[in-house]
Amino acid sequence: SKAKGRGYFHPNSSSLSPPAAWDFGGASLARSVSADAAIPPQTPSRLYSGLAGHSSLVENWRLERGNLETLRRKAERLYRDQQSVIDEMSEEWLNERKEMSHLIQGLRERIQRLEGENTVLKKFASYTTQVP
């Protein structure tokens, strides 16, 4: 007998396996009916052990995900702390740089003033040595 409107015959209609032959655009993918018979049926205990294995994998995945979330939060906190320290150090460095710039500017002005005084003193010294 043919299955309803599908155009293929399945020799074991009570089986959950795919049909024995499929036709995809002219290319036939034939399977041996004996291959269906070679696959042992799933017993409830095998099914439950498979589900238990799957459950343990899911539980392990959830635990690992939780651990990763904890590590991510720690990494973000560490990053924020380090960024805060870097920002504070940068601000201190900028303040010290500003102070040093003011100090350098003050020293340059002092040098110019001393050079001016030195020039005046040299002129005065040369004037007093010329006058008898």
TAQUI-V572752 format. One record per helix or strand. SS is the DSSP state (helix for helix, strand for strand). FROM is the first residue (numbers start at 0). TO is the last residue. Records with the same first field share a line. If there is no record, write none. Layout:
SS->FROM-TO  FROM-TO
This chain:
strand->20-23  26-29
helix->32-37  43-129
